[in-house]
Amino acid sequence: MTQVFYVPGSTGFIDMVRHSETDDEPHGLYSGQPLSVKKQQYPNLIVDTEENVMNAIRAAARTSPKEISEEDYWNALECLPPVGFCGDRQSSSFKFLEGYTLDITYIYVKVLHENKYRYFEFLDVETLTHQEIMAIIHESNVLTVHN
């Protein structure tokens, strides 16, 4: 089972772990530094499985929807080709082509609410469907808050 050095709450891991037959202390695969040296650099450093750390990174990276300007929405849409663009007159969503970390990316949403378009962004997994994205928007109650 692959292990990594990780600082809880961060959105990336520090190094892969290798175990030496001559030393009980785990070392960084790329840095070659032992855990004791890494802990001087990162006092909260832990060793955990890659799977556990990837789940922790996803949890740390996800954000709640926040309202953005129409200009910010269009800048994101026109910056790189959108991924998964979907929608109709009532709502549309797309994911930013360049990921944030792992399979987490920025998601942008346009919603017609009370005869006015409102715009939102948040970080979540890139596999969300438009219906799932809209459910997140509605469940977050951002439509009841006005800028």
C-alpha positions, -999 to +999 in steps of 0.1 A: +000+000+000+015+033-011+020+059+017+027+096+014+038+125+036+009+149+041+000+180+061-037+178+071-059+204+055-036+211+026-045+204-011-015+184-020+009+159-005+046+166+002+063+134-010+058+097-016+071+075+012+098+048+008+108+024+036+144+015+040+155-020+050+184-004+070+163+024+087+131+022+106+122+058+098+103+064+065+120+086+039+107+108+011+109+089-022+119+121-041+136+142-014+154+113+003+148+131+036+137+111+066+104+118+084+122+135+113+138+161+089+105+166+071+087+172+104+111+201+111+099+217+079+063+207+083+055+202+120+020+188+114+032+163+088+017+128+090+023+096+071-009+080+057-021+059+028-023+075-006-061+067-007-068+084+026-047+114+017-064+118-017-098+118+000-086+144+026-072+166-003-106+165-020-124+174+012-099+203+018-102+216-017-140+216-021-157+249-016-193+262-013-207+282-042-200+319-040-215+346-061-192+362-087-196+390-113-208+384-148-174+396-160-157+369-139-180+343-153-173+353-189-135+356-183-135+320-171-157+308-200-135+325-226-101+318-210-099+281-220-123+258-237-150+249-212-155+213-201-190+199-199-208+230-209-245+224-204-277+244-199-307+262-212-323+296-208-328+290-170-293+279-161-259+268-175-228+254-160-193+244-171-161+232-156-127+250-160-104+230-183-074+234-160-078+214-128-072+228-093-059+196-077-065+159-083-099+157-099-111+190-084-118+219-107-135+253-107-172+250-116-191+280-130-228+285-130-252+310-145-288+310-131-318+330-141-333+340-108-361+365-104-357+377-140-320+384-135-290+362-142-267+355-113-233+339-115-215+315-091-183+295-088-171+267-065-145+239-064-157+203-067-151+171-086-150+174-123-174+145-128-205+164-116-234+166-140-253+198-147-282+184-126-259+177-096-243+212-100-277+228-099-287+208-068-256+221-051-265+256-060-301+252-047-290+233-015-264+260-007-291+287-005-269+312-024-300+322-044-316+336-013-286+358-006-282+390-026-249+408-032 
